[in-house]
Amino acid sequence: MKDSIRKGYLANITDKYVRGQMDRRDFLRFAGKLGLGASALGMGFGNRPFFGMSSAQAQEAYQPSADVMAWLKDVGKPFAGTTLKLATESTPPSNAINSQLKKYFEEATGIKVEIEVLPLEQVLQKLTLDVASSLGTYDLYYIDQSWAASFSQDVFDPREQYSAKADLAMPNYNLDDFLPALVDGIAKYEDRWVGVPYDIPIFIMIYRKDIYEKLGLKAPATLEELYTNSKAITDQMGPNTYGYAGQMKSGHYSLECEWTSFLWGHGGSIFNADKKFSGNDEQGIAALDYYSKLRALMPPGVDGWTWDGQGQAVAQGVAASMLSWGEFFPYFDDPTQTKISGLCEAVVPPQPIALRTVKETGYGEIPGVGHQGGSSLAVSKYSKNPDAAWLFMQWATCADTQVGITVLGGGTGPTRSSVYDDPRIKANARVGAGTTRHLQVVRETIANHMGSEPDLPEWAQISSDTIPVGLGKYFAGGYGSSKEAMDDIAGQVEGILKG
C-alpha cells in the first residue's frame, strides 16, 4: 500500500476510535494491519501520576543552568514570537516541563510553547491526522516506542539535525550521554533515530522495609523469595496486610505487563526464534502457575486493579510489596500524599530463574524482569518552525533540564547517564517529596534487567486484548488448567498472525 494512503487510513480509523465510532478491538485489529504497533494504547497511562513539589519547594530545589539560559537567550533571538505545539501523554517529563520548567525556556527565547497533555489515544489521533495531512499543526511529536516504525520517516533524525545545524547546536548536548539500552530499545528504528529517549517507566521492586524487618525477611532477590516472603506476610498479617499487590485487571494491558515479567523471569518468552507464540511452552506454563500461586497472596479485588490500584494498595498499607513502575516511589515517600513516607525501599527486580537470549526470541523481544514502556521526543518534518522546535527539543532533553524534571518530583528515571551522577540528583536522595533515592536502582535495572516487548504490527491487538483477556478468563476460572489457557491464547495469536 502506498505510504500516503496508509497514513490516511490510519488517521481515519484513529479519529473514529477516539470519537467513539469504532470499538477498541476493531481499532487494534485495523491499526495492526496498517503497521502501527499501538500496544501502549492499552496502558491507560493517560492517568500516570506526577508527584511534583509546590512552587516554593521547586524554587529552592532547582534553578536552571546559567550557561544553558545564556545560550538560549542568544540563539533564540531570531525565533522570538514563534509558537510551538506539542501533544503528549501525561508523563513525568511532560508534566514537569509544562507546569514548572517551560517558563525558563520561554523567558530566555521569547518562544511560546503550547503543550497539550492528553490521553494516549488522543495523542495518537493528533499525530496521525498531522502526519496524514502534512499540515504541521504540531512542531514536536511524542513517539511511543511502539509507534517508532510507523513514524520514523515523519521526523528528523536528531543526529542529522545536530550535525547539519551547527549554529543551533547546544554546547555539550552530547547525544552519546543517552543510555545506550534506551537508544536501542526505544529511540531507534533500523538505522534511524526516531527522536531521543524522553521517558522511561520501568518495573522495579518496591517493598515495605519496616514490615520485612519486623518479620525477619530480606528484600526478595529471586522470584521464589518474592513468593515465600509474600506468603509469610499474608499468613501473619492478613487480612489487614497482604504480601504482594498485582496489576491484574482482566482485559487490560497492565495484566499483560505483569505477566511478561514473570514469563521472562521463568526463562520463557512471548515468541520463540521461529516467531511462534511460546507462552504455552514448559517455561510459560511454569510462569503462569507461579503467577497463580502469587495471586492467592494478594488482596481481594486485585482482578480489578491496573497499576493505579496496585500502587494505592501499597500506599494504604494493604500490601507490602509490588513489582511495578519506578515512578510510584516518590509518591510513597511524600508525607503529604501517604502515611508510609520513608517506609518503602527499592531494589532491582528479582533475578530470573533463567533468561532467554534475544536470539532465542522473535520480533526483537528482549527478555528481562524489568518490563519497560518508554518514549521519544522528536521534531516533525512538517513543522513550520523546525529550527525553533529543535531548540526546544534540545533544551527539553538536555542534562540540566532532565535534572530539573527529576528533582521536581517526576519519579521516572532520567534517560541520560550523567543525570544520575549529578550532585543535585544525589542531594535529593533522601526521604521526602521529590525523592531520588530510588534512581540508582532504576539505572541498574535499565542497564541489566530491562525487558522489552516484541515489535510487530499485530502486537497491538495481541498485547492489549488477546493476552490480557485470556489471562483474565483463566484467573476467573474459565479454563481447566494453565496449559489449556495458554494453548487457547496461542491458537488465537496464531490466527491473528495469519490474518
N, C-alpha and C positions, 0 to 999 in steps of 0.2 A: 504494500500500500504506500502511495506517495506520502512523504512525511507531512506535508501541509494538510492533506486530507485527514491523516491520522490525528493530527493535533486538533483539527476542527471537530472531529468525532469525540475526542477525549474531552474537549471543553464543553461540548453539548451534553454528554452524559453526566459530567461532574456538576454542571449547572442544574440539570434536572434532579440529581440526587440531593443537592443542597436545598432545592426548592420543594422537596418532598414529593416530586413527581416520579421517582424511581426508588424502589426499596433497596436496602443495603446489600442484600445478597446478589441482586441483578447488577448493581453498580460494581461490586467487586469482581464479578464474572466478566463484565464488559471491559472494565478497566484493565484487567489482566490480559485480555485478548488484544488490547491496544498497546500493550507493552509497559503499562505502568505498574511498578511494584508498590502498591498502595498499602502495605501491611500496617503502617503506622496509623491508618485511619481507625483501626480497632483499639488504639491505645487509650483513647479518652484523655490524652494528656493536655487537652484544652483547659483542664482544671488543675494543671500542675501547680503546686504551691510555690509561692515566693515569700520567704520569711525575712523580709527586709527590716532594716533598722529605721528608727524615727529620723526625721530630718536633722535633729540636733546630734544624735548619735553618728549619723553619716558624716556630718561636717567634721566631727572630731576624728573619725576613723580613717577618712580618705580625702586627700587633696590631689588633684591631677599633677603630673609632672610638669614643671615649668618649661622644660625643653620641648615637650610634646605640644604644649599650648603655644609656645613661641613659633614652632614650625607651622602649626595650623593657622595661626594668625597671618603669617607671611604667605604661605602657599594658597590660602583660601580666599585672598583678596579678589581675584578675578571672578569668583563664583558667588559673591555676596548677593543676597536677594533670591538665590535659587531655592526651590523647594524640592526635597527628595521624599519619596514614598516607599515604605516597606510594609508588607503584610506578613505577619509572623504568628506562629503558635505562642501560647503563653509559656515561655521558657524563662529560667532564671536570668540568662544574659539579656534577653529582650525586655523583661520587666525592669531590671536594674537600669538599663540604658534609658528606657522610656520614662521612668519615674524619677530618676535621680542623677543620671550622668549626661544625657544628651545636651543639657543646658550648657555644659562646658564647651562642647563642640560648636553649638550654635552661637554662643557669645564670641568665640575665637574666630569663626569663619564668616559669620553673617548668613550662613546657610540654614534654612529651616528644615527640620526633619519631622515628617509625619509618620508615626508608627501605629499601624492597626494591629491590635492584639486580638486574635480570633481563634475559634475552634479550628482544629487542623483541617477538617473537610472544607471550611470556608477559605482557608489559606490556599488549599489546592484549587478551589474554584477560581479565586482571583488569579492564581498563577497560570492555570490552563487557558483562561479567557485572554489573558495578556499575551501569552505566547502565540495562541492561535491567531489573534488579531494583529500582532506585531505593533500595537499602539504605543507601548512604552508607558503605560499608566503607572507602573511600578518601576522604580530605578534599581532596587535591590530585591533579590529573591532569597527567601528562606527555603532551603532544599533539604527535606528529609532524606536520609541516606537511601531509602527505598525508591526515591524519585530520581536518583543521580543519572541513571541510564536514559530516562525519558527526556531530561532537560539539559544534557551535557553540551549540546550544540547551541543552546539558547543563552549561555552565559559566557563571560570571559574567563579564560584560564588565568588565575592571579599571577602565575609565574610570568606569563607573557605581558600582563599589564605592568608588572614591576620593572621588567627589563625594557619595555618599549617606551615607558613614560618616566624617564629618569628625573625630570623636573618635578614630578609629582610623587616620587618615591619617598616614603617616610624613612628617615635615618634609623638604622638599626631595627627595621621591621622584622627582618630575619625569618624568612619562610622555613628555614631549617629548624627553627625553635618549636614548630608544631610537632606534637608527639607522633613519631612515625607510625605507630599502630593505628592512630586515628586518621592520618592521611590515607593510609592504605585501606582501612576499613570503612571510612565514611566519605572522604572528600574526593576520591579518585574513581573515574570510570575509564577503563582501558588505560590509555596513556595520558589522559587529560585530568587536570584538577578541576572539579566542579565546585569552585569556591574554596574556602579554607574551613577547617574544623571549627565549629562555632559552639556546639553544646554537646555534652557527653553524660547523659544519665546512664548509670551503670550499677548493677547489683553488687552490694557489699553485705557483709554480715553485721547486723546491729543487735546487741543484746543488753539486757539489764544486768549490769555488773553487780549491783547490790544483791539481787536475787541469786545470781550464780554463786557469789561468795557465801551467802547465807547457807546455801545447800552444799557447799564444798565442791562446786563444779568449776571447770576451766572452760574458757572460750572454745567452741567447737572447731577443732582443726580438721575433722573429717565428717563426712555425711553420717556415718554411724554414730559419731559423738553428738551430732546435732539431734539425732533421734533419741539416744539414751538420755541426753540432758533434758530434752523436751519432755520425755516420759517421767523423769524424776520430778520435774517441776509440776507437771499436771497431776501426778499421783499425790504429791504432798501439799499442793496449794490450790488445786481445782476444787470447786468450780469458780472460785474467785479469780484465780490467775492460771492461765494455761501456758504450756511451754513454748508454743510457736504460733504465729499468725500467718495465714496464707493469703493469696490473692486469687481466689478460686471461683469467681463469678462465672456461671455457665454461659458459654457462648461469647465470652469477652476475651479480647486479646491478652489481658492480664493473666488469665489461666494458661494460655499458650506460653507466655514468657516464663512463668514459674516452672511449668513442665519441662521446657527446654533445658533449664539449668540442671534439673535432676536427671534428665535424659543424658546430657553431655557428661554429667558427673558420674554416671554409671558406665561410661565407656561407649555410649550409644551415639547415634546421630539421626537427624531427620531424614537425610538421604545418604545412600552409600555411593561408592565411586561409579557405579553403573547408573546413577541418577534414579534409583528406585527408592521409594519410601521405605525406611528401615526402622521406624519406630516400633514395629512389631517383631523385631528380632529378639534374641535372648537378652541382650542388654536393655532393649526398650521395655520388655516385659518386667525385668527386674526394677527398672526405674519407676514404672507405674505402680508396682507392688510397694515399693518404698514410699512413694507419694501417698498411697492409700493408708499405710501404717502411720505416717506422719499426720495425715488429716485427722485421724482418730484422737490426736492430742491437741487439736486446735479448738478454739471457742465455737460454740453454736453460732450459726449464721454466716460462717466463713464462705459458704457456697454463694453468698450474695455480695461478696466483697471484691472490689478491684483493689489496686494498691492504696487507694484513699482509705477504705475501710480497714485494710491491713495496718496502715500507719496509725490510724486512730485507736486501734486495739492496743498497740504498744504505748501510745501517748496516754491512754486512760488506765494503764496498768492491768488491762485484761489479758495481755500476752507478754511473755518475757523475751521474745526474740523474733526476728524476721530476716529473711534474705530478700533484700529489696533495694530500690533506688537510693543511692547515697545522699541525694539532695534532701531527704527527710531529716537527716541528722541534725541540722541547725534548729529545726522545729522542736525536736526533743530537748535540745539544750537551752531553749529560750524560756526563762522563768515567767515571762508574761503570756506565754502560749500554753504551757503544760505544767504539771506538778512533778515532772520527772527530770527536771533540769539537773545535769551533772551525773545522772544515774545510768545513762547509756554509754556503751563503748562500741567502737567499730573495729572490726578485723577483716582481713581478706576472706573471700568465700571459702567454705570448706574444701579441702583438697579432694579431687575426684578419685574414685576407686580405680579408674582407668580413663584414658583420654585418647580418642581417635585423632589422627593427624588430618590435615587438610586433604592430603592425597587419598585418604580413605572415605572422604565425603563427596557430595556432589553440589554443583551450583555455587561454589565459593563459600560454602558453610565453614565456619571456624568454631569448633567445639571449645567451650570454656564455661565454667560455672558462673562467671561474672557476665551475665547477659547485658548487652549494651543496646542503646537506642539513640544514636547521635544524629547530628545535622550539620549542614554547612551554610555559610553566608556567601552570596555571590552577587556580582554586578550583572544586570540584564544587558544583553546585546541590543535590546530595543529601547533602552533608556535614552531620553533626550538630553540627559545630563550625565553621561558616563564618567567624565573626569571628576565631577563633584561627588558622584556616588562612590568612586574609587577612593577618594579622600576619606569619606565616611567609613567605608569598609575597612580601610587600614586602621583608622582610629578605633573603631568598634572592636577590632580583633587584635590590637597591639597588646604587648605585655602589660603596659601601665593600665590600660582600660580593663583588662582581664583581672588585674589586682583589685581595681575598684569594684567590679562586679562581684568578686569573691568575698571581699571583706565586708561588703554591704549586706551580705546575708543570702547570696544566691544559692549556696548549698551544693550545686553541681560542680564537678571538677573542672579546673582550667584545662584548656586544650593545648597550652604551651608548657614546655618543660620548665623554663626559667621562672614561671609564676609560682610554682610550688616551692621554690627556694627563696622567693622574695622576702626580705625582712618584715614587711608589713603583713604578709600572709602568716609567717611564723609567729609574729606578735599576737595574732588573733587566735592562736591555738590554745585557747583557754575556755572554760565553761562560760556560756552566756550567749546572748543574741549574736548572730553572725559568726558563730564559731567556725574555725578552720581546722579544728583538731582531728578531724576525720580524713583530711585530704591526702595525707601520706598513704593511707590505706587505699584511697581511690586511685592514687598514682600507681601503686604496686599492682592493683587489680587490672588497670588498663594495660600495664606492661606485661603481666604474667598470667592473668586469669581471665582475660576478656573473651567472651563468646559472641559470635555474630551469626545471624540467621542467613539462610541461603538467599541468593539473589536470582529470582526468576519471575516473570510476569504473573504466573498463576499463584505466586506466594500470597498475594493479596487475599484471595478467596480462601486459600488453604489455612493461613495463619489466623485470620480474623473470623472465620466461620467454620470450616470443616473440622479442624482440630479442636478448638475450644467447645464447639457444640457436641462433638463426640465424647470428649472428656467429661463434659457436664452430664451427659447422659449416663456415662459409666459411674460417676460418683453418686448419681441419683438412683443407682440400682438397675439401670436399663440394660445391662449386659450380664451374662452369666459368669464372666471371668475377664481378667485384664487382657488375656490373649484374644478373646472374642472381640473385645472393644478395639484393640489396636489393629486386628485384622480387618475389621469393618472400616476403620479410618483409612487403612492402607488401600483398600478397594476403592473408596471414594476419591482418594488422592490420585490413584492410577486413572480413574475415569476423567478427572479434571485435566490431567496432563495429556490424555489422548484427545481432549477437545470434544 
